[in-house]
């Protein structure tokens, strides 16, 4: 689980580093720009070209901190929908005055950051069409798929063990059987897809990333248009026309549990990397989650 970190000053990557802590990206970034900067520096400076091995599908999380523009780009594939919502809520308090964006193209968004151009373009691993012959709805993480055609709008759920629904291509319409029909889900999903079969148009959203999807879309869905809705699941619910509802996230509970997630790193020795005393951590924890 690789994580990539980048500090930008004067339009240059002044520090870039990586570690195997893809799981802990959000726990580092949640405590604000000073802690994040100290953490990145502690990883050791690297030339951006030295990170080329980690581009593509290998990176599970990362952060780009632009000190001049006060802008943060961050992503993680290690959070469920509730954890991510709590994390983004925390950032509004620990990064005051900063513009915060989710890097939906994962580390590719770092490489293409305006004004910052590493000299060698890394190779990316594009998504490919999945050869799925059967869909199920028996897994922890499910994705809602809504289909609009001349018969109306229907909602289905599918296991993400098969992969994201858009990677199956138009053939998914033949795989969505009555056993997958639904009107809601028990937990907030990680992603979703709406298919307008009459207009040959698809809209997708995610709380994770979709590296290279737009580029390979003509191969995955030839003749179909694509809209990327970032994390706006409401776009799908609106187009579902009442056939689908999604559960609300209990933010009070998620903030409380997110504080415990922070403790998992910072009270278990992670602070030693940046010589981070417990009293300073507890002060920032109080700011972040209110307890």
ZIWO-V334062 format. One record per helix or strand of 3 or more residues. SS is the DSSP state (alpha for helix, beta for strand). FROM is the first residue (numbers start at 0). TO is the last residue. Records with the same first field share a line. If there is no record, write none. Layout:
# ZIWO-V334062
SS=FROM-TO, FROM-TO
This chain:
# ZIWO-V334062
beta=1-8, 11-18, 58-65, 70-75, 98-101, 141-148, 151-158, 190-195, 200-205, 224-227
alpha=21-28, 32-42, 47-53, 80-93, 106-110, 159-161, 164-167, 171-174, 177-179, 212-219, 232-239, 250-265, 269-273, 277-288
